[in-house]
């Protein structure tokens, strides 16, 4: 695996702070399904990404595909970009937090 891929994996592991089980449980909630940009279907882009993140988290690093690495890069970019938009109000029950959680990052952890 190239250094670039390893860097992406490391950043993914640093930014995604929810376990596969936590994400599976979260993605079943109404709050999870209530946020995110819809891309022509009923499931938001973030919710769909969350399902893919669960798959990645359940794999061994040696089994990551190029598509997995690409998804990890998208996840890291989203988390960094969205985290910078933190609202000044309470975040515990915010759409901002819910959206980040769909991407595997709980800012309250």
C-alpha positions as CSV (number, residue, x, y, z in Angstrom):
1,X,0.0,0.0,0.0
2,X,1.4,3.4,-0.9
3,X,2.3,6.1,1.6
4,X,-0.6,8.2,0.3
5,X,-3.1,5.4,0.9
6,X,-1.7,4.8,4.4
7,X,-2.0,8.5,5.2
8,X,-5.7,8.4,4.1
9,X,-6.3,5.4,6.3
10,X,-4.6,7.0,9.3
11,X,-6.6,10.2,8.9
12,X,-9.8,8.1,8.6
13,X,-9.0,6.3,11.8
14,X,-8.3,9.6,13.6
15,X,-11.5,11.3,12.4
16,X,-14.0,8.4,12.5
17,X,-14.6,8.0,16.3
18,X,-17.7,5.8,16.2
19,X,-17.5,2.0,16.1
20,X,-19.3,0.0,13.5
21,X,-21.9,-1.0,16.1
22,X,-22.5,2.6,17.2
23,X,-22.9,3.6,13.6
24,X,-25.3,0.7,12.8
25,X,-27.5,1.7,15.8
26,X,-27.3,5.4,14.9
27,X,-28.2,4.9,11.2
28,X,-31.5,3.2,12.3
29,X,-32.7,6.4,14.1
30,X,-35.1,9.0,12.8
31,X,-32.6,11.7,13.6
32,X,-30.0,10.0,11.4
33,X,-32.5,9.8,8.5
34,X,-33.7,13.4,9.0
35,X,-30.5,15.2,8.0
36,X,-28.4,15.4,4.9
37,X,-28.6,16.3,1.2
38,X,-30.8,14.0,-0.8
39,X,-29.4,13.1,-4.3
40,X,-32.6,12.2,-6.1
41,X,-33.6,9.3,-3.9
42,X,-35.0,9.0,-0.4
43,X,-31.7,8.3,1.4
44,X,-29.3,11.2,2.0
45,X,-25.7,11.1,0.8
46,X,-24.4,11.1,4.3
47,X,-26.7,8.2,5.4
48,X,-25.6,6.2,2.4
49,X,-22.0,7.0,3.3
50,X,-22.6,5.9,6.8
51,X,-23.6,2.5,5.6
52,X,-20.4,2.3,3.6
53,X,-18.3,3.4,6.6
54,X,-19.8,0.5,8.6
55,X,-18.6,-1.9,5.9
56,X,-15.1,-0.3,6.0
57,X,-14.9,-0.5,9.8
58,X,-15.7,-4.2,9.7
59,X,-12.9,-5.0,7.3
60,X,-9.2,-5.7,8.1
61,X,-6.9,-3.0,6.7
62,X,-5.3,-5.5,4.4
63,X,-8.6,-6.0,2.7
64,X,-9.3,-2.4,1.8
65,X,-10.0,-1.7,-1.9
66,X,-9.2,1.4,-3.9
67,X,-12.9,2.3,-3.6
68,X,-12.6,2.0,0.2
69,X,-9.6,4.3,0.2
70,X,-11.5,6.8,-2.0
71,X,-14.5,6.7,0.4
72,X,-12.2,7.2,3.3
73,X,-10.8,10.4,1.7
74,X,-14.3,11.7,1.1
75,X,-15.2,10.9,4.7
76,X,-12.1,12.8,6.1
77,X,-12.7,15.8,3.8
78,X,-16.4,16.0,4.9
79,X,-15.6,15.7,8.6
80,X,-12.9,18.4,8.4
81,X,-15.1,20.7,6.3
82,X,-18.3,20.2,8.3
83,X,-16.5,20.4,11.7
84,X,-15.3,23.9,10.8
85,X,-19.0,25.0,10.5
86,X,-19.7,24.3,14.2
87,X,-22.7,26.3,15.4
88,X,-22.4,28.6,18.4
89,X,-25.5,27.1,20.0
90,X,-25.9,23.8,21.8
91,X,-24.8,21.0,19.5
92,X,-26.1,17.9,21.4
93,X,-29.4,17.8,19.5
94,X,-28.3,19.7,16.4
95,X,-28.7,18.8,12.8
96,X,-24.9,19.7,12.5
97,X,-24.0,16.9,15.0
98,X,-26.4,14.4,13.4
99,X,-24.9,15.0,10.0
100,X,-21.4,14.4,11.3
101,X,-22.5,11.3,13.0
102,X,-23.8,9.9,9.7
103,X,-20.2,10.3,8.5
104,X,-18.9,8.4,11.6
105,X,-17.8,11.4,13.7
106,X,-19.5,12.3,17.0
107,X,-18.2,15.7,18.0
108,X,-19.3,15.1,21.7
109,X,-16.9,12.1,22.0
